């Protein structure tokens, strides 16, 4: 999956984790929903999925790619 920051024309590639999380996040899913979806899709436990979700969301926030 590739995303584009239209403000800067910068392209971002995301891994499998990001590809699972991105559409859910864009539709307004809660952290809990993101964790459940990632755990199910990637067959990992909720603790690991939570860490992956938090890292992905934190990175998007650092890049100013999230809106509240």
CHARMM-style PDB file with segment names, atoms N, HN, CA, C and O in Angstrom:
ATOM      1  N   UNK     1       0.848  -1.174   0.000  1.00  0.00      PROA
ATOM      2  CA  UNK     1       0.000   0.000   0.000  1.00  0.00      PROA
ATOM      3  C   UNK     1       0.892   1.235   0.000  1.00  0.00      PROA
ATOM      4  O   UNK     1       1.914   1.282   0.685  1.00  0.00      PROA
ATOM      5  N   UNK     2       0.491   2.225  -0.775  1.00  0.00      PROA
ATOM      6  HN  UNK     2      -0.339   2.187  -1.331  1.00  0.00      PROA
ATOM      7  CA  UNK     2       1.223   3.487  -0.858  1.00  0.00      PROA
ATOM      8  C   UNK     2       0.244   4.620  -0.575  1.00  0.00      PROA
ATOM      9  O   UNK     2      -0.876   4.635  -1.084  1.00  0.00      PROA
ATOM     10  N   UNK     3       0.688   5.564   0.245  1.00  0.00      PROA
ATOM     11  HN  UNK     3       1.598   5.552   0.658  1.00  0.00      PROA
ATOM     12  CA  UNK     3      -0.120   6.749   0.546  1.00  0.00      PROA
ATOM     13  C   UNK     3       0.657   7.981   0.099  1.00  0.00      PROA
ATOM     14  O   UNK     3       1.887   7.973   0.052  1.00  0.00      PROA
ATOM     15  N   UNK     4      -0.068   9.022  -0.223  1.00  0.00      PROA
ATOM     16  HN  UNK     4      -1.067   9.028  -0.186  1.00  0.00      PROA
ATOM     17  CA  UNK     4       0.559  10.265  -0.672  1.00  0.00      PROA
ATOM     18  C   UNK     4       0.095  11.405   0.229  1.00  0.00      PROA
ATOM     19  O   UNK     4      -1.101  11.590   0.458  1.00  0.00      PROA
ATOM     20  N   UNK     5       1.064  12.163   0.732  1.00  0.00      PROA
ATOM     21  HN  UNK     5       2.035  12.013   0.546  1.00  0.00      PROA
ATOM     22  CA  UNK     5       0.753  13.389   1.451  1.00  0.00      PROA
ATOM     23  C   UNK     5       0.590  14.464   0.387  1.00  0.00      PROA
ATOM     24  O   UNK     5       1.574  14.929  -0.188  1.00  0.00      PROA
ATOM     25  N   UNK     6      -0.643  14.855   0.127  1.00  0.00      PROA
ATOM     26  HN  UNK     6      -1.442  14.477   0.595  1.00  0.00      PROA
ATOM     27  CA  UNK     6      -0.918  15.800  -0.956  1.00  0.00      PROA
ATOM     28  C   UNK     6      -0.334  17.186  -0.699  1.00  0.00      PROA
ATOM     29  O   UNK     6      -0.108  17.953  -1.635  1.00  0.00      PROA
ATOM     30  N   UNK     7      -0.093  17.502   0.558  1.00  0.00      PROA
ATOM     31  HN  UNK     7      -0.277  16.879   1.319  1.00  0.00      PROA
ATOM     32  CA  UNK     7       0.481  18.816   0.866  1.00  0.00      PROA
ATOM     33  C   UNK     7       1.923  18.915   0.413  1.00  0.00      PROA
ATOM     34  O   UNK     7       2.365  19.966  -0.051  1.00  0.00      PROA
ATOM     35  N   UNK     8       2.667  17.805   0.551  1.00  0.00      PROA
ATOM     36  HN  UNK     8       2.308  16.952   0.928  1.00  0.00      PROA
ATOM     37  CA  UNK     8       4.089  17.837   0.226  1.00  0.00      PROA
ATOM     38  C   UNK     8       4.460  16.956  -0.969  1.00  0.00      PROA
ATOM     39  O   UNK     8       5.615  16.947  -1.393  1.00  0.00      PROA
ATOM     40  N   UNK     9       3.497  16.221  -1.511  1.00  0.00      PROA
ATOM     41  HN  UNK     9       2.558  16.228  -1.166  1.00  0.00      PROA
ATOM     42  CA  UNK     9       3.727  15.285  -2.612  1.00  0.00      PROA
ATOM     43  C   UNK     9       4.719  14.186  -2.252  1.00  0.00      PROA
ATOM     44  O   UNK     9       5.435  13.679  -3.116  1.00  0.00      PROA
ATOM     45  N   UNK    10       4.757  13.823  -0.980  1.00  0.00      PROA
ATOM     46  HN  UNK    10       4.176  14.235  -0.278  1.00  0.00      PROA
ATOM     47  CA  UNK    10       5.641  12.762  -0.512  1.00  0.00      PROA
ATOM     48  C   UNK    10       4.848  11.454  -0.471  1.00  0.00      PROA
ATOM     49  O   UNK    10       3.719  11.402   0.018  1.00  0.00      PROA
ATOM     50  N   UNK    11       5.469  10.413  -0.994  1.00  0.00      PROA
ATOM     51  HN  UNK    11       6.386  10.455  -1.391  1.00  0.00      PROA
ATOM     52  CA  UNK    11       4.864   9.091  -0.997  1.00  0.00      PROA
ATOM     53  C   UNK    11       5.330   8.302   0.229  1.00  0.00      PROA
ATOM     54  O   UNK    11       6.490   8.392   0.634  1.00  0.00      PROA
ATOM     55  N   UNK    12       4.422   7.538   0.806  1.00  0.00      PROA
ATOM     56  HN  UNK    12       3.480   7.465   0.478  1.00  0.00      PROA
ATOM     57  CA  UNK    12       4.742   6.693   1.948  1.00  0.00      PROA
ATOM     58  C   UNK    12       4.302   5.269   1.620  1.00  0.00      PROA
ATOM     59  O   UNK    12       3.173   5.050   1.179  1.00  0.00      PROA
ATOM     60  N   UNK    13       5.179   4.321   1.831  1.00  0.00      PROA
ATOM     61  HN  UNK    13       6.095   4.499   2.189  1.00  0.00      PROA
ATOM     62  CA  UNK    13       4.816   2.916   1.684  1.00  0.00      PROA
ATOM     63  C   UNK    13       4.542   2.345   3.062  1.00  0.00      PROA
ATOM     64  O   UNK    13       5.217   2.690   4.032  1.00  0.00      PROA
ATOM     65  N   UNK    14       3.553   1.472   3.145  1.00  0.00      PROA
ATOM     66  HN  UNK    14       3.005   1.191   2.357  1.00  0.00      PROA
ATOM     67  CA  UNK    14       3.260   0.828   4.426  1.00  0.00      PROA
ATOM     68  C   UNK    14       3.370  -0.680   4.273  1.00  0.00      PROA
ATOM     69  O   UNK    14       3.131  -1.235   3.200  1.00  0.00      PROA
ATOM     70  N   UNK    15       3.734  -1.321   5.358  1.00  0.00      PROA
ATOM     71  HN  UNK    15       3.929  -0.871   6.229  1.00  0.00      PROA
ATOM     72  CA  UNK    15       3.864  -2.771   5.366  1.00  0.00      PROA
ATOM     73  C   UNK    15       2.493  -3.422   5.568  1.00  0.00      PROA
ATOM     74  O   UNK    15       1.463  -2.750   5.530  1.00  0.00      PROA
ATOM     75  N   UNK    16       2.497  -4.726   5.783  1.00  0.00      PROA
ATOM     76  HN  UNK    16       3.334  -5.272   5.814  1.00  0.00      PROA
ATOM     77  CA  UNK    16       1.235  -5.459   5.951  1.00  0.00      PROA
ATOM     78  C   UNK    16       0.429  -4.902   7.123  1.00  0.00      PROA
ATOM     79  O   UNK    16      -0.791  -4.761   7.030  1.00  0.00      PROA
ATOM     80  N   UNK    17       1.105  -4.588   8.213  1.00  0.00      PROA
ATOM     81  HN  UNK    17       2.095  -4.702   8.288  1.00  0.00      PROA
ATOM     82  CA  UNK    17       0.423  -4.025   9.373  1.00  0.00      PROA
ATOM     83  C   UNK    17      -0.314  -2.748   8.990  1.00  0.00      PROA
ATOM     84  O   UNK    17      -1.495  -2.585   9.296  1.00  0.00      PROA
ATOM     85  N   UNK    18       0.386  -1.855   8.325  1.00  0.00      PROA
ATOM     86  HN  UNK    18       1.345  -1.987   8.076  1.00  0.00      PROA
ATOM     87  CA  UNK    18      -0.228  -0.603   7.901  1.00  0.00      PROA
ATOM     88  C   UNK    18      -1.368  -0.816   6.926  1.00  0.00      PROA
ATOM     89  O   UNK    18      -2.370  -0.103   6.968  1.00  0.00      PROA
ATOM     90  N   UNK    19      -1.214  -1.803   6.039  1.00  0.00      PROA
ATOM     91  HN  UNK    19      -0.399  -2.382   6.004  1.00  0.00      PROA
ATOM     92  CA  UNK    19      -2.267  -2.090   5.065  1.00  0.00      PROA
ATOM     93  C   UNK    19      -3.540  -2.593   5.742  1.00  0.00      PROA
ATOM     94  O   UNK    19      -4.640  -2.358   5.243  1.00  0.00      PROA
ATOM     95  N   UNK    20      -3.400  -3.274   6.859  1.00  0.00      PROA
ATOM     96  HN  UNK    20      -2.506  -3.464   7.265  1.00  0.00      PROA
ATOM     97  CA  UNK    20      -4.565  -3.741   7.611  1.00  0.00      PROA
ATOM     98  C   UNK    20      -5.182  -2.589   8.396  1.00  0.00      PROA
ATOM     99  O   UNK    20      -6.402  -2.425   8.420  1.00  0.00      PROA
ATOM    100  N   UNK    21      -4.336  -1.801   9.032  1.00  0.00      PROA
ATOM    101  HN  UNK    21      -3.345  -1.934   9.013  1.00  0.00      PROA
ATOM    102  CA  UNK    21      -4.802  -0.738   9.923  1.00  0.00      PROA
ATOM    103  C   UNK    21      -5.379   0.454   9.161  1.00  0.00      PROA
ATOM    104  O   UNK    21      -6.399   1.010   9.568  1.00  0.00      PROA
ATOM    105  N   UNK    22      -4.747   0.848   8.075  1.00  0.00      PROA
ATOM    106  HN  UNK    22      -3.918   0.396   7.744  1.00  0.00      PROA
ATOM    107  CA  UNK    22      -5.081   2.097   7.380  1.00  0.00      PROA
ATOM    108  C   UNK    22      -6.570   2.241   7.055  1.00  0.00      PROA
ATOM    109  O   UNK    22      -7.172   3.243   7.440  1.00  0.00      PROA
ATOM    110  N   UNK    23      -7.189   1.275   6.359  1.00  0.00      PROA
ATOM    111  HN  UNK    23      -6.700   0.461   6.047  1.00  0.00      PROA
ATOM    112  CA  UNK    23      -8.610   1.456   6.014  1.00  0.00      PROA
ATOM    113  C   UNK    23      -9.508   1.543   7.249  1.00  0.00      PROA
ATOM    114  O   UNK    23     -10.479   2.299   7.261  1.00  0.00      PROA
ATOM    115  N   UNK    24      -9.185   0.778   8.273  1.00  0.00      PROA
ATOM    116  HN  UNK    24      -8.395   0.164   8.263  1.00  0.00      PROA
ATOM    117  CA  UNK    24      -9.966   0.812   9.511  1.00  0.00      PROA
ATOM    118  C   UNK    24      -9.821   2.169  10.189  1.00  0.00      PROA
ATOM    119  O   UNK    24     -10.798   2.749  10.664  1.00  0.00      PROA
ATOM    120  N   UNK    25      -8.597   2.660  10.224  1.00  0.00      PROA
ATOM    121  HN  UNK    25      -7.804   2.189   9.838  1.00  0.00      PROA
ATOM    122  CA  UNK    25      -8.314   3.956  10.836  1.00  0.00      PROA
ATOM    123  C   UNK    25      -9.026   5.067  10.069  1.00  0.00      PROA
ATOM    124  O   UNK    25      -9.595   5.978  10.670  1.00  0.00      PROA
ATOM    125  N   UNK    26      -8.990   4.990   8.757  1.00  0.00      PROA
ATOM    126  HN  UNK    26      -8.528   4.250   8.269  1.00  0.00      PROA
ATOM    127  CA  UNK    26      -9.643   6.000   7.919  1.00  0.00      PROA
ATOM    128  C   UNK    26     -11.161   6.023   8.117  1.00  0.00      PROA
ATOM    129  O   UNK    26     -11.802   7.056   7.924  1.00  0.00      PROA
ATOM    130  N   UNK    27     -11.727   4.880   8.502  1.00  0.00      PROA
ATOM    131  HN  UNK    27     -11.206   4.041   8.658  1.00  0.00      PROA
ATOM    132  CA  UNK    27     -13.175   4.830   8.711  1.00  0.00      PROA
ATOM    133  C   UNK    27     -13.571   5.207  10.134  1.00  0.00      PROA
ATOM    134  O   UNK    27     -14.749   5.161  10.490  1.00  0.00      PROA
ATOM    135  N   UNK    28     -12.579   5.582  10.950  1.00  0.00      PROA
ATOM    136  HN  UNK    28     -11.622   5.620  10.661  1.00  0.00      PROA
ATOM    137  CA  UNK    28     -12.867   6.058  12.296  1.00  0.00      PROA
ATOM    138  C   UNK    28     -12.864   4.987  13.373  1.00  0.00      PROA
ATOM    139  O   UNK    28     -13.420   5.192  14.452  1.00  0.00      PROA
ATOM    140  N   UNK    29     -12.246   3.846  13.094  1.00  0.00      PROA
ATOM    141  HN  UNK    29     -11.795   3.679  12.218  1.00  0.00      PROA
ATOM    142  CA  UNK    29     -12.210   2.752  14.066  1.00  0.00      PROA
ATOM    143  C   UNK    29     -11.494   3.165  15.348  1.00  0.00      PROA
ATOM    144  O   UNK    29     -10.574   3.982  15.324  1.00  0.00      PROA
ATOM    145  N   UNK    30     -11.923   2.599  16.448  1.00  0.00      PROA
ATOM    146  HN  UNK    30     -12.671   1.936  16.467  1.00  0.00      PROA
ATOM    147  CA  UNK    30     -11.272   2.832  17.739  1.00  0.00      PROA
ATOM    148  C   UNK    30      -9.983   2.027  17.817  1.00  0.00      PROA
ATOM    149  O   UNK    30      -9.746   1.134  17.004  1.00  0.00      PROA
ATOM    150  N   UNK    31      -9.159   2.351  18.795  1.00  0.00      PROA
ATOM    151  HN  UNK    31      -9.352   3.077  19.456  1.00  0.00      PROA
ATOM    152  CA  UNK    31      -7.933   1.583  19.010  1.00  0.00      PROA
ATOM    153  C   UNK    31      -8.273   0.117  19.247  1.00  0.00      PROA
ATOM    154  O   UNK    31      -7.611  -0.776  18.719  1.00  0.00      PROA
ATOM    155  N   UNK    32      -9.295  -0.117  20.036  1.00  0.00      PROA
ATOM    156  HN  UNK    32      -9.832   0.609  20.466  1.00  0.00      PROA
ATOM    157  CA  UNK    32      -9.699  -1.498  20.339  1.00  0.00      PROA
ATOM    158  C   UNK    32     -10.041  -2.262  19.056  1.00  0.00      PROA
ATOM    159  O   UNK    32      -9.628  -3.409  18.886  1.00  0.00      PROA
ATOM    160  N   UNK    33     -10.777  -1.638  18.174  1.00  0.00      PROA
ATOM    161  HN  UNK    33     -11.112  -0.706  18.312  1.00  0.00      PROA
ATOM    162  CA  UNK    33     -11.142  -2.268  16.915  1.00  0.00      PROA
ATOM    163  C   UNK    33      -9.917  -2.520  16.053  1.00  0.00      PROA
ATOM    164  O   UNK    33      -9.804  -3.573  15.424  1.00  0.00      PROA
ATOM    165  N   UNK    34      -8.994  -1.555  16.020  1.00  0.00      PROA
ATOM    166  HN  UNK    34      -9.085  -0.701  16.531  1.00  0.00      PROA
ATOM    167  CA  UNK    34      -7.765  -1.723  15.250  1.00  0.00      PROA
ATOM    168  C   UNK    34      -6.957  -2.903  15.765  1.00  0.00      PROA
ATOM    169  O   UNK    34      -6.442  -3.703  14.985  1.00  0.00      PROA
ATOM    170  N   UNK    35      -6.850  -3.005  17.088  1.00  0.00      PROA
ATOM    171  HN  UNK    35      -7.268  -2.354  17.722  1.00  0.00      PROA
ATOM    172  CA  UNK    35      -6.092  -4.102  17.701  1.00  0.00      PROA
ATOM    173  C   UNK    35      -6.745  -5.441  17.369  1.00  0.00      PROA
ATOM    174  O   UNK    35      -6.059  -6.386  16.980  1.00  0.00      PROA
ATOM    175  N   UNK    36      -8.045  -5.525  17.518  1.00  0.00      PROA
ATOM    176  HN  UNK    36      -8.603  -4.757  17.834  1.00  0.00      PROA
ATOM    177  CA  UNK    36      -8.756  -6.774  17.226  1.00  0.00      PROA
ATOM    178  C   UNK    36      -8.572  -7.177  15.764  1.00  0.00      PROA
ATOM    179  O   UNK    36      -8.293  -8.339  15.467  1.00  0.00      PROA
ATOM    180  N   UNK    37      -8.726  -6.225  14.862  1.00  0.00      PROA
ATOM    181  HN  UNK    37      -8.953  -5.281  15.103  1.00  0.00      PROA
ATOM    182  CA  UNK    37      -8.609  -6.503  13.425  1.00  0.00      PROA
ATOM    183  C   UNK    37      -7.208  -6.965  13.068  1.00  0.00      PROA
ATOM    184  O   UNK    37      -7.040  -7.928  12.321  1.00  0.00      PROA
ATOM    185  N   UNK    38      -6.203  -6.284  13.599  1.00  0.00      PROA
ATOM    186  HN  UNK    38      -6.340  -5.501  14.206  1.00  0.00      PROA
ATOM    187  CA  UNK    38      -4.824  -6.648  13.301  1.00  0.00      PROA
ATOM    188  C   UNK    38      -4.484  -8.021  13.877  1.00  0.00      PROA
ATOM    189  O   UNK    38      -3.852  -8.836  13.206  1.00  0.00      PROA
ATOM    190  N   UNK    39      -4.895  -8.275  15.100  1.00  0.00      PROA
ATOM    191  HN  UNK    39      -5.409  -7.613  15.645  1.00  0.00      PROA
ATOM    192  CA  UNK    39      -4.634  -9.571  15.723  1.00  0.00      PROA
ATOM    193  C   UNK    39      -5.249 -10.694  14.908  1.00  0.00      PROA
ATOM    194  O   UNK    39      -4.625 -11.734  14.701  1.00  0.00      PROA
ATOM    195  N   UNK    40      -6.463 -10.484  14.450  1.00  0.00      PROA
ATOM    196  HN  UNK    40      -6.970  -9.638  14.618  1.00  0.00      PROA
ATOM    197  CA  UNK    40      -7.160 -11.496  13.659  1.00  0.00      PROA
ATOM    198  C   UNK    40      -6.489 -11.692  12.306  1.00  0.00      PROA
ATOM    199  O   UNK    40      -6.205 -12.820  11.901  1.00  0.00      PROA
ATOM    200  N   UNK    41      -6.244 -10.606  11.623  1.00  0.00      PROA
ATOM    201  HN  UNK    41      -6.475  -9.691  11.951  1.00  0.00      PROA
ATOM    202  CA  UNK    41      -5.698 -10.674  10.263  1.00  0.00      PROA
ATOM    203  C   UNK    41      -4.282 -11.245  10.234  1.00  0.00      PROA
ATOM    204  O   UNK    41      -3.944 -12.014   9.335  1.00  0.00      PROA
ATOM    205  N   UNK    42      -3.462 -10.879  11.200  1.00  0.00      PROA
ATOM    206  HN  UNK    42      -3.737 -10.254  11.931  1.00  0.00      PROA
ATOM    207  CA  UNK    42      -2.056 -11.288  11.202  1.00  0.00      PROA
ATOM    208  C   UNK    42      -1.779 -12.470  12.133  1.00  0.00      PROA
ATOM    209  O   UNK    42      -0.638 -12.912  12.267  1.00  0.00      PROA
ATOM    210  N   UNK    43      -2.828 -12.972  12.771  1.00  0.00      PROA
ATOM    211  HN  UNK    43      -3.755 -12.613  12.662  1.00  0.00      PROA
ATOM    212  CA  UNK    43      -2.703 -14.113  13.678  1.00  0.00      PROA
ATOM    213  C   UNK    43      -1.637 -13.879  14.749  1.00  0.00      PROA
ATOM    214  O   UNK    43      -0.735 -14.692  14.949  1.00  0.00      PROA
ATOM    215  N   UNK    44      -1.773 -12.737  15.429  1.00  0.00      PROA
ATOM    216  HN  UNK    44      -2.505 -12.076  15.266  1.00  0.00      PROA
ATOM    217  CA  UNK    44      -0.879 -12.396  16.543  1.00  0.00      PROA
ATOM    218  C   UNK    44      -1.738 -12.109  17.764  1.00  0.00      PROA
ATOM    219  O   UNK    44      -2.949 -11.922  17.648  1.00  0.00      PROA
ATOM    220  N   UNK    45      -1.106 -12.075  18.943  1.00  0.00      PROA
ATOM    221  HN  UNK    45      -0.122 -12.228  19.037  1.00  0.00      PROA
ATOM    222  CA  UNK    45      -1.894 -11.812  20.151  1.00  0.00      PROA
ATOM    223  C   UNK    45      -2.184 -10.324  20.284  1.00  0.00      PROA
ATOM    224  O   UNK    45      -1.570  -9.488  19.621  1.00  0.00      PROA
ATOM    225  N   UNK    46      -3.132 -10.019  21.155  1.00  0.00      PROA
ATOM    226  HN  UNK    46      -3.631 -10.699  21.693  1.00  0.00      PROA
ATOM    227  CA  UNK    46      -3.604  -8.642  21.322  1.00  0.00      PROA
ATOM    228  C   UNK    46      -2.514  -7.711  21.830  1.00  0.00      PROA
ATOM    229  O   UNK    46      -2.496  -6.534  21.470  1.00  0.00      PROA
ATOM    230  N   UNK    47      -1.614  -8.209  22.650  1.00  0.00      PROA
ATOM    231  HN  UNK    47      -1.628  -9.165  22.942  1.00  0.00      PROA
ATOM    232  CA  UNK    47      -0.528  -7.363  23.177  1.00  0.00      PROA
ATOM    233  C   UNK    47       0.380  -6.911  22.035  1.00  0.00      PROA
ATOM    234  O   UNK    47       0.705  -5.729  21.922  1.00  0.00      PROA
ATOM    235  N   UNK    48       0.782  -7.850  21.199  1.00  0.00      PROA
ATOM    236  HN  UNK    48       0.518  -8.810  21.291  1.00  0.00      PROA
ATOM    237  CA  UNK    48       1.637  -7.503  20.064  1.00  0.00      PROA
ATOM    238  C   UNK    48       0.884  -6.588  19.090  1.00  0.00      PROA
ATOM    239  O   UNK    48       1.439  -5.606  18.597  1.00  0.00      PROA
ATOM    240  N   UNK    49      -0.368  -6.916  18.824  1.00  0.00      PROA
ATOM    241  HN  UNK    49      -0.819  -7.714  19.225  1.00  0.00      PROA
ATOM    242  CA  UNK    49      -1.174  -6.089  17.919  1.00  0.00      PROA
ATOM    243  C   UNK    49      -1.309  -4.671  18.460  1.00  0.00      PROA
ATOM    244  O   UNK    49      -1.234  -3.708  17.697  1.00  0.00      PROA
ATOM    245  N   UNK    50      -1.508  -4.534  19.765  1.00  0.00      PROA
ATOM    246  HN  UNK    50      -1.570  -5.316  20.385  1.00  0.00      PROA
ATOM    247  CA  UNK    50      -1.612  -3.213  20.373  1.00  0.00      PROA
ATOM    248  C   UNK    50      -0.346  -2.402  20.189  1.00  0.00      PROA
ATOM    249  O   UNK    50      -0.405  -1.206  19.903  1.00  0.00      PROA
ATOM    250  N   UNK    51       0.790  -3.041  20.348  1.00  0.00      PROA
ATOM    251  HN  UNK    51       0.838  -4.013  20.579  1.00  0.00      PROA
ATOM    252  CA  UNK    51       2.066  -2.360  20.139  1.00  0.00      PROA
ATOM    253  C   UNK    51       2.242  -1.911  18.704  1.00  0.00      PROA
ATOM    254  O   UNK    51       2.740  -0.816  18.442  1.00  0.00      PROA
ATOM    255  N   UNK    52       1.828  -2.770  17.764  1.00  0.00      PROA
ATOM    256  HN  UNK    52       1.423  -3.660  17.977  1.00  0.00      PROA
ATOM    257  CA  UNK    52       1.918  -2.433  16.341  1.00  0.00      PROA
ATOM    258  C   UNK    52       0.990  -1.270  15.996  1.00  0.00      PROA
ATOM    259  O   UNK    52       1.376  -0.356  15.267  1.00  0.00      PROA
ATOM    260  N   UNK    53      -0.219  -1.308  16.516  1.00  0.00      PROA
ATOM    261  HN  UNK    53      -0.533  -2.050  17.108  1.00  0.00      PROA
ATOM    262  CA  UNK    53      -1.180  -0.227  16.272  1.00  0.00      PROA
ATOM    263  C   UNK    53      -0.637   1.082  16.828  1.00  0.00      PROA
ATOM    264  O   UNK    53      -0.645   2.105  16.143  1.00  0.00      PROA
ATOM    265  N   UNK    54      -0.166   1.050  18.068  1.00  0.00      PROA
ATOM    266  HN  UNK    54      -0.159   0.219  18.624  1.00  0.00      PROA
ATOM    267  CA  UNK    54       0.353   2.272  18.689  1.00  0.00      PROA
ATOM    268  C   UNK    54       1.539   2.837  17.911  1.00  0.00      PROA
ATOM    269  O   UNK    54       1.629   4.048  17.713  1.00  0.00      PROA
ATOM    270  N   UNK    55       2.443   1.970  17.472  1.00  0.00      PROA
ATOM    271  HN  UNK    55       2.370   0.986  17.634  1.00  0.00      PROA
ATOM    272  CA  UNK    55       3.611   2.427  16.719  1.00  0.00      PROA
ATOM    273  C   UNK    55       3.195   3.057  15.391  1.00  0.00      PROA
ATOM    274  O   UNK    55       3.730   4.092  14.995  1.00  0.00      PROA
ATOM    275  N   UNK    56       2.239   2.430  14.707  1.00  0.00      PROA
ATOM    276  HN  UNK    56       1.804   1.589  15.029  1.00  0.00      PROA
ATOM    277  CA  UNK    56       1.776   2.949  13.419  1.00  0.00      PROA
ATOM    278  C   UNK    56       1.100   4.300  13.586  1.00  0.00      PROA
ATOM    279  O   UNK    56       1.389   5.240  12.845  1.00  0.00      PROA
ATOM    280  N   UNK    57       0.208   4.398  14.552  1.00  0.00      PROA
ATOM    281  HN  UNK    57      -0.027   3.635  15.154  1.00  0.00      PROA
ATOM    282  CA  UNK    57      -0.514   5.648  14.793  1.00  0.00      PROA
ATOM    283  C   UNK    57       0.451   6.744  15.244  1.00  0.00      PROA
ATOM    284  O   UNK    57       0.324   7.892  14.819  1.00  0.00      PROA
ATOM    285  N   UNK    58       1.409   6.399  16.096  1.00  0.00      PROA
ATOM    286  HN  UNK    58       1.512   5.466  16.440  1.00  0.00      PROA
ATOM    287  CA  UNK    58       2.411   7.375  16.535  1.00  0.00      PROA
ATOM    288  C   UNK    58       3.218   7.909  15.355  1.00  0.00      PROA
ATOM    289  O   UNK    58       3.498   9.106  15.276  1.00  0.00      PROA
ATOM    290  N   UNK    59       3.589   7.018  14.441  1.00  0.00      PROA
ATOM    291  HN  UNK    59       3.362   6.046  14.505  1.00  0.00      PROA
ATOM    292  CA  UNK    59       4.366   7.445  13.276  1.00  0.00      PROA
ATOM    293  C   UNK    59       3.544   8.367  12.380  1.00  0.00      PROA
ATOM    294  O   UNK    59       4.054   9.372  11.884  1.00  0.00      PROA
ATOM    295  N   UNK    60       2.281   8.030  12.173  1.00  0.00      PROA
ATOM    296  HN  UNK    60       1.866   7.214  12.576  1.00  0.00      PROA
ATOM    297  CA  UNK    60       1.415   8.907  11.386  1.00  0.00      PROA
ATOM    298  C   UNK    60       1.280  10.277  12.044  1.00  0.00      PROA
ATOM    299  O   UNK    60       1.275  11.301  11.361  1.00  0.00      PROA
ATOM    300  N   UNK    61       1.171  10.291  13.360  1.00  0.00      PROA
ATOM    301  HN  UNK    61       1.175   9.459  13.914  1.00  0.00      PROA
ATOM    302  CA  UNK    61       1.057  11.557  14.093  1.00  0.00      PROA
ATOM    303  C   UNK    61       2.323  12.381  13.945  1.00  0.00      PROA
ATOM    304  O   UNK    61       2.250  13.593  13.742  1.00  0.00      PROA
ATOM    305  N   UNK    62       3.495  11.738  14.046  1.00  0.00      PROA
ATOM    306  HN  UNK    62       3.554  10.753  14.211  1.00  0.00      PROA
ATOM    307  CA  UNK    62       4.770  12.443  13.897  1.00  0.00      PROA
ATOM    308  C   UNK    62       4.893  13.080  12.512  1.00  0.00      PROA
ATOM    309  O   UNK    62       5.478  14.153  12.359  1.00  0.00      PROA
ATOM    310  N   UNK    63       4.337  12.407  11.511  1.00  0.00      PROA
ATOM    311  HN  UNK    63       3.862  11.536  11.635  1.00  0.00      PROA
ATOM    312  CA  UNK    63       4.390  12.910  10.134  1.00  0.00      PROA
ATOM    313  C   UNK    63       3.251  13.863   9.822  1.00  0.00      PROA
ATOM    314  O   UNK    63       3.102  14.315   8.687  1.00  0.00      PROA
ATOM    315  N   UNK    64       2.445  14.168  10.836  1.00  0.00      PROA
ATOM    316  HN  UNK    64       2.566  13.800  11.758  1.00  0.00      PROA
ATOM    317  CA  UNK    64       1.302  15.064  10.697  1.00  0.00      PROA
ATOM    318  C   UNK    64       0.316  14.564   9.636  1.00  0.00      PROA
ATOM    319  O   UNK    64      -0.197  15.337   8.827  1.00  0.00      PROA
ATOM    320  N   UNK    65       0.065  13.243   9.662  1.00  0.00      PROA
ATOM    321  HN  UNK    65       0.482  12.615  10.319  1.00  0.00      PROA
ATOM    322  CA  UNK    65      -0.842  12.641   8.698  1.00  0.00      PROA
ATOM    323  C   UNK    65      -2.163  12.203   9.322  1.00  0.00      PROA
ATOM    324  O   UNK    65      -2.943  11.490   8.690  1.00  0.00      PROA
ATOM    325  N   UNK    66      -2.413  12.618  10.537  1.00  0.00      PROA
ATOM    326  HN  UNK    66      -1.780  13.198  11.050  1.00  0.00      PROA
ATOM    327  CA  UNK    66      -3.674  12.292  11.224  1.00  0.00      PROA
ATOM    328  C   UNK    66      -4.462  13.539  11.519  1.00  0.00      PROA
ATOM    329  O   UNK    66      -3.906  14.594  11.826  1.00  0.00      PROA
ATOM    330  N   UNK    67      -5.754  13.404  11.423  1.00  0.00      PROA
ATOM    331  HN  UNK    67      -6.206  12.548  11.173  1.00  0.00      PROA
ATOM    332  CA  UNK    67      -6.657  14.481  11.852  1.00  0.00      PROA
ATOM    333  C   UNK    67      -7.519  13.944  12.956  1.00  0.00      PROA
ATOM    334  O   UNK    67      -7.955  12.794  12.902  1.00  0.00      PROA
ATOM    335  N   UNK    68      -7.773  14.752  13.954  1.00  0.00      PROA
ATOM    336  HN  UNK    68      -7.419  15.686  13.997  1.00  0.00      PROA
ATOM    337  CA  UNK    68      -8.618  14.314  15.066  1.00  0.00      PROA
ATOM    338  C   UNK    68     -10.067  14.331  14.672  1.00  0.00      PROA
ATOM    339  OT1 UNK    68     -10.931  13.993  15.481  1.00  0.00      PROA
TER     340      UNK     68
END
